[in-house]
Amino acid sequence: MHTNAPVFIVGVNRSGTTLLRLILNAHPRIAIPEELNYFNPWIDAHWADRAPDAKGFRRRVHWYLHEKLPAGVLPGIDLKTLEDEVVARAEMYDWRAVYEGALSAWADRHGKARWGEKTPGNLFYVDTLRTMFPEAQFLHLVRDPRAGVQSMQKTSFFGEDIAINALNRRKYLREGLHRDATMPSDRWMRVRYEDLLHAPEKTTRTLCDFLGERFTPSMLTYYERAEQYMNPAAANGHNQAARRPIDASRADAWRDRLPPIEAARIEAICRHEMGALGYMPDGPSLSLTDRLWLLVETFYWHLLQFRQDAPDAFVLDSPSAALRRLRGLRPWTGPSAAPSDQAPAD
C-alpha cells in the first residue's frame, strides 16, 4: 500500500548512506537529495516558532536557501523559484515548512510523489523529526566500524587520528543501537552495508517492503542516473564510488588497506558495538603501551566532546596534534603506528 511518508536515511558518515540514497532515487516514487544538514540545536528547540506573516516567512526561506543551504545539494533548481514555491505551499510559517517545502519541491522537480532526506547526523534529531512528521520512516545504515573508520581516514573532512575517528563512530553507533531497540518496527529499519553489497536485490526488496513500495529493477541500475541526483563535487570526489555498480569486494576492502594494529585499535574502542551488530574482532592484541595511549586519546576525546555545540558533531583534534602545536613535535599517531608509506590507499 503506497504512502507518501517522508523517508529519512540516518547513521554515521561513510556507511553507505549515499549508495542507499541513490538506490532509492532510482525508484519511480522516491526523491532524496544530498545532505541538507538542516538540523542543529537551535532548530531543534525552535522549529515550531512561526513567522508573523508571509513576508516574515519569506525572509526565513530566503535566508536559509541563499545563506545556509550547502552549495550544490539541489542541482538544477533555481533558488529564487524555489523560494517562491516554498512560500506558496506553506500552511504554517514555521521552520518545519521551510524544510518540508524545499524537499517537496525537489521531489516535484523529479516527478516523484515521495520525498526523503539523507543527513547522517539526523540520527540525533529523530525525536524532533518524529514530532514534525509522525508518519515518517527511518532507514538506519550500519557498517563494520573498521571499514567505516578506514574510509573516514581518506576523507578530507575528518581528522587523521584512527582512535579519535573510532570514538566518533562509536558515539553514532551507540545512538543507533539505542534507536534500534526503542523505535517502532514499522517506522525504523536497520540496514547493513555489507548486506546491500552481497545481496543487493534481496536487501532492496526488503527495503521496499518496509517502505510500502513496489520493488523495481531500475533500483539496481541506480548508477545509470546517479549524476542527476548528486552534487558534482561529491560525485567526482569522496562519493565517486557510488556512481559505479555495486561491487561486493568493497565490503572487505578495508582488510587490504588498514594495518592490523590500527584495526585492533578500532576493535578495542568499538568492541561492544561490533558485537551487537554482528562484526567479529580479529586483530592482534594491543600492547600495554598501546592501551595506555588509547586511554589518553579517549580522555582527550571526551574532553573535546564535552565542548561540542551539537550532538552530531565530530571531534577533529587529537592529542598528538595538540602536542605538535604546543611543542613542535613531529606527527605521531601512537606507539605502534604504521609508517606513512603504509597509509590506506584510495
Buried (B, 14 or more C-beta within 10 A) or exposed (E): EEBBBBBBBBBBBBBBBBBBBBBBBBBBBBBBBBBBBBBBEEBBEEBEEBBEEEEEBBEBBBEBBEEEBEEBBBBEBEBEEBBBBBBEEBEEBBBBBBBBBBBBBBBBBBEBEBBBBBBBBBBBBBEBBBEBBEEBBBBBBBBBBBBBBBBBBBBEEBBBBBBBBBBBBBBBBBBBBEBBEEBEEEBBBBBBBBBBBEBBEEBBBBBBEBBBBEBBEEBBBBBEBBBEBBBEEBBEEBBEBBBEEBEEEBBEBBBEBBBEBBBBBBBBBBBEBBEBBEBEBEBEEBEEEBEEBBEBBBEBBEEBBEEEEBBBBBBBBBBBBEBBEEEEEEEBBBEBBBEEEEBBEE
